[in-house]
Amino acid sequence: MAVVTPDEIARYHREGFVILRGVIPAETLEKIEQGVEKNLVNPSKWSNDYTTQANPDAPQGRFFDDYVNWQTISEFAETALGGVLPQIAGELMGTDRPRFFHEHVLVKEPGTTTPTPWHHDDPYYGVEGMDNVSLWVPLDVVPEQISLRCISGTHLSTRRFIPNRFVDDSPYVAEADGFETFPTVEEMEALGDIVSCAAAPGDVVAFHFRTLHGAPGTTTHPFRRRVVSYRYVGDDARWITRPWKTSPPFSADGLADGDVLNDPRFPQVQLSRN
């Protein structure tokens, strides 16, 4: 049985994002929450605390992130490779074999001053292709004033930007063929309509890897903002080497540019045709 309606699929491809309401069952949310708590207690070597790094003398709040822990945190593997999340990814991408790329935990504690700066995910990743989706799954109520914000239609732009470091918003490199440095915030916000994606547990904000997006800090919010993004790629995904260290910093491990991601680090999910 389909989870996503034809109108929602069309909106995803037209706008580069779509909000799906009430599609995640309570038991799935409970598993994801258990995974997040395990991750916070035992972060990986790839984890970051952006607020502390940006303000080592006077950190305010906490912006924690970590990723690619599904092989050690069973709750992430179970929810990424079975149930509703790969079903949603497959329906949005138009494939019955979505490939799981990685999960990404993002936790902002109350009073966190550090924002998520405007960016698009595609340049950070060592993968090329237009068949992809991030499923942004909130575990807490995310009101409009602290919500994810997407710039409509930017996934279809030919402009691609050198990724910036989250800790200080500086570019990874000064220049690179086919990429430009980020424009000013004012120029970026003029690229399309900005939509605030307020969401609650059970909802999913699905967005394309090339959709420009960001989020403010939580200085106006008295509660935690816990989110896990589940990232999937589709049939046209190919390995690519970037002119900078990717995030996550996957090594090639035998993959060459242009290769399909046939690698146990990126498992495919066979969806039921029923």
Secondary structure, DSSP 4 states (H G I P E B T S, - for coil): --SS-HHHHHHHHHHSEEEE-S-S-HHHHHHHHHHHHHHHHS--TT-EEHHHHH-SSS--S-EEEEE--TTT-HHHHHHHHSSHHHHHHHHHHT-SS-EEEEEEEEEE-TT----EEEE-SGGGSSEE-S-EEEEEEESS-B-GGGSEEEETTGGG-S--B--B-TTT--BSSS-BTTBB----HHHHHTSS-EEEE-B-TT-EEEE-TTS-EEE--STT-SS-EEEEEEEEE-TT-EE---SS--SS----TT--TT----STTS-B------
